[in-house]
Amino acid sequence: MADDVLTTGIARHGAARLPSVDVDSFNVELKDDDGGFLGDRACKGAFRKILDDLRKPLKKNGDDPLGDRAAKKISKSELDAALSGEDIGAAAVVHGAIEEFASELAYVTSRILKLKSWTDTQRIVVGGGFRQSRVGELAIARTDILLKAQGFEVDLLPIRFDPDEAGLIGCLHLAPSWIFEGHDSILAVDIGGTNIRCGLVETRWKKAQDLSKAAVWHAELWRHADDEPTREGAVKRMVKMLKELIAEADKEGLKLAPFIGIACPGVINEDGSIAKGAQNLPGNWESSKFNLPASLVEAIPQIGDHDTAVVMHNDGVVQGLSEVPFMQDVEHWGVLTIGTGLGNARFTNRRKEDKKDKKKD
């Protein structure tokens, strides 16, 4: 019972109701006609495959303007440079890949928008690693045009924060409001299939109580895919990173809240276990015997003089939550994260009058 209080008493993991929004849907996995996942048609790997397919006839003639390397070996910055470089052929190939990928993304997005839980979506922000490039931004803009041409009244735009930071900043919106009155920062963890990022996020609540001025004060990145650790090894490394951040916060005199927000792939159960979708993480994170929030509370039982509270949610949801302060002019909005797969979540803003209405009642 003590663990339940510490890890879920502040809020439920994977909750549908959060302080600022209701989560209408997340981690939808639609199937394609061939039985595969529809999102695989619009992930980072799909773009690379499109690019390689366009280059095949050029390679036969020995005049591939992008050289001999496979697309996965070509960096985002190199592709961006090809777009604006003097080699018109290279720019044309990249533009062609953008166009084909945008068509795929528009199709996948249109299927998602037809779901009941996505009805009346007015805006979608796109995050994930693919967004961190000019190529990604152009693909998003082109997809927006294609969707509007198909009659969808929705705006598609790149996520505001750097996707690496959005997953950390979004953790603020998992926390209850009382945290911000007495503390100026929280710990956040963003877990991915390749990297684990731990950060210390400044709320800057006194400058903007809607958290629009929040920023990552410091973050540590561990590329776990290179080390291929066990599940227990990954948790141990995560704890080490968090303890180092706690020490830094103490050294700098920051008022660190006794709260850790976690963005994690998959469907998150109320008790902090993972139902599915964590197959790219090291070891079996979907085991009924494994509970990451409880493991962190056990390793870091207190932050300052207070018991540690941990709240975990789906990584796509958390990345989307970073946009909450900038989505107050719409009611229904969503997020797509283009990375190893295609993450998704749909939100409905909670009425600001809720508290006032309760007082009247």
N, C-alpha and C positions, 0 to 999 in steps of 0.2 A: 504493500500500500504506500509506503514512503516513496518508492520510486515513481509511482503513479502521480503523486502529488508534485514531485519535483519536475517531472518531465512533461506532464500534461495539464497540470492545474492552472497554468497561465493561459493556455489555449490548446486546442486539439491539433495534433499533427495532421497535415493534409486536410485541414478544415475547409468546408464550403463557405463559411461565414468568417470573414476577416474584419479587422477594425474599419477599413475604408471601402471594401468591396465584397460582393458575393461572387464566389467562383462558380460559374454556371456549368463549366465543362473544362476538363484538362486531359492531356495525354490521350486524345482520341486516336484510335488506330483503325482507320478505314482500310478495307481490302480492295485491291485492284482486281480486274477481270481475271487475271491469271493466278489469283490467290495470294499474291505478294502484298506487302504493305504499300498503300498508296503514297505515303510520305517518302518512300525511297525514291520516288520519281523527282523529288524536289529537295534533295539533301546535297551536301557539299560534294559527296562522291558522284552524284548524278551529273553535276556540272562538269566535273573532270572527265567523265565518260563521254559526254556530249562533245567536249573539246577534242578529245582523242579521236572520236569517230569522224569529226570534220577534217582532221588532219590526215586520215588514212590515205585518201587518194593523192594528197600532196606528197606524202612520204614515198609512194610508189615512183613518183617522178623525180624524187630527190630534191624537191624544192619546198620543204616545210619551213615557213618563215620563223617558226618557234624552235627549230632545231630538232635534235634526236631524242631529247628527254620526254618521258611520259608526263602527262599533265600533272600527276600527283607530285612530281619532282620539281615543278615550276612554282615558285612562290607567288603569293598574292601581289606583292610589290612588282614583280617582273611582269605579271599580266597587266597590272595597272599601267606600267611603263609602255607596254606594247600598244595600249589603247591610244596613247598620246605621242608615240614615237614617230620617226620619219618613215619607218617601214609600213607602207600602206597595206601590204599583204598580211602582216602580222596583226595589224589593227582589225582588218576585215575578218580574220579567223576568230578573234576574240569576240568581236561584235556579233558574229554569227552564233557563237556559243551562248552569248547573253540572250539573244533573241529566242533560241530554242529552249533554253532553260526557263525564260520568262513564260513561255507558252505552257510548259509543264507546271510551273508554280501557279499560274493562273488557273489551270485545270484542277489541281489539287485544292487550291483555296476555294474555288467555286463549289467543289464537292463538300467541303467543310461548312461553307456558308449556307448550304441547303439543309444542314442538320437542324433539328428543332431547337437544340440548345444554343445555336448560333443565330437564331432568328433576330432580325433588326440590328445586326452588328453595324455600327456606324464608322468604326475606325479600327485598323489593325496595324500594330507596330511590328517590325521585323528585326529580330536580334540574332544571336548566334555568331559564330566565327565568320560565316560567309559575308555578313553585313560589313565587316571591317575592311572594306576595300572599295575602290571606285567601281570595279566590276560588279560587286554586290549591290551597290547603291543604284547603278544603272539597271540591273536586273529587277530590283524592287520597283523602280520608277516605271519600267516598261510593263511589269505585271499590273501595276495600278491602272495604266492606260487600257490594257487588255480587259481587265475586269469591268471597267466603266463602259467599254464598247459592248460588253455582253449584257449590260443593263444592271449591273450590281451598283447600288448606291453606297459605296464604301470607299474610304480613303486608306491606301496602303503606303506606309512611310517607314524609314529606318528608325530604329529605337534611338532615343536621344543620347543616352550615356554609352560610353564604350562598352560593348557586350561583356568584356572581362570584368568591368566594374558594376554593370547593371545587376548581375547576379548577387553581388554583395550588398549594394545599396537597397535592392528590393527586400532584403531581410529585415530592414527597419519596419516594413509594413506588416510583418508578422507579429511585431511586439505590441503590447498594450500601451495606451497613451501615457499612463502614469510613469513609465520608464523615462520619458523625455523631460519630465519636469525636474527630476533630481540627478540626471546623468547626461553626459554630453557625447557618449559614444557606446557602440556595441561591438561584439565579436560576430563575424559572419563567415560562413563556409560555403563555397560553391564547388560541388563535386561533379566532375565530368568523366567521360570514358577515357580521356587521355591525361587530364590534369586535375589536381585538387588545389584550390586557391583558398587561403585563409586571409581574412582582412580585418582591419579595425576601421569601422565606419563612423565618421563624425556626423552627428545628427544636425548640427547648426540650427537647432530648434528655436533658439532665441532670435535668429535672423529670419526664419520662415517656419512657422508651426505646421505648414503642410508638407515639410521635409523636402521642398523643392531645391534647397541649397545644400542638401546632404552630399558628402563626398568621402571617398576612400582616403583615409589618412596614411595608411601603410598596408601593404599586402605582401604575402609570401606565396610563391608558386612552386608546386612540386609536380613534375611531369612523371607520374607514377607508371605510365605505360613503358617508360624506358627501364624502370627498375623491376617491373613485374613482381610486386610484393604479394604476400599473403593478405587476406582480409584483416587479420589481426595486426600485421605489419603496417598496413595502411592506416588503421585507426591509431596505432602508436605514433606514427609520424604526424598525423593530424593533431593529436594531443600536444606533441612537442611544439608544433607551429603555433598553436593557440596559447600555450604557456609562455612562449617567447613574446607574443604580442601583448599578453597581460603584463609582463615585466616591462616592456617598452612603454605601455600606457602609464604604468606606475611611475616610471622614471620621468616621464614628461608631465606628470601631474594631471592627467586626464581623469575625469570622473566616469570610469567604465561601469556600465550597467551589468548586473549579474544575469546576463542574457546572452544566449548564443542562437543565432538564426542559421538554419541550414537549408541550402538548395540542393536537392538530390534527384537524380533521374528516377523515373518510375512512378507507380501508383503508391502513394503513402497512406498506410492505415492509421487510424486514430491512435493506436498504441505506439506508433513510431516504427513499426515493422514495415517492410516493403512487399507489396503484393506481387508486383511484376514490373518489368522494364529496367531492371538493374543489371542486365546480362553483360554489359560492357565494363562493369566495375571489377576490381581484383578480388577473386574469391566469390563465394555464394552469399550475396547480400540479401537474398530473398528467403533465407532460412528462417524458420519460426523461432530458432534459438538465438538469432542475432537481432539486436536492437541498438542502433547507433546512438540515438539520444541518451538512452540509459547508460551506454558505455562511456559517453562523454561526461555525464553527471558523476559517474563513479570515479573517473580519472580527475575531474575538476569539480569537486563537490561545492566549492565556494569561490566566488569572485569578490574580492574585498571582504566585507563582513557579512555578506548575504549568500543564501543558498542559490546555486546556479539553476536557472531555468533554461530549457532548450525547446525550441519549436522547429520542426522540419516540414518542408513542403516540396512539391515537385519543382524541378529546376526551371522549367518553362514558366510556371506560375510566378516564381520568385523574380525571374528576370523581367517579366511583364509588370510586376508590382512597382518597379522603379519608375514607371510612367504615371502612377496614380496622380501625383500633383498636377500633371499636364493634361489630364483627361477629364477635367471637371466640366468641360463644355459639351460633353456627350454623355449618354446614359449607358449604352452597351458598347463594349470595345473588346479587342482581343490581341493576342500576341502569337506570332510564329517565330520559332527559333530554328535557323538553318545551320545545322552542324553535321555530326555523324548521322543523325536522323533528322526528322522534322518534328520539333516539339510544338505544342499548341495549347492555348488556354483562352477561355472567354470569360469576361467579367461584366458585372453590372454594378455601377457605383451605388453605394448606400446613401440614402438621402441625408443631407446635413441636418434636416429638421427632426430626424429621429429622436435625438436627445431632448429637444424642446417639446416634442409631442408627448414623450413619456412623462415629462414634468407636469404637463397640463392634465394628463390622465391621473 
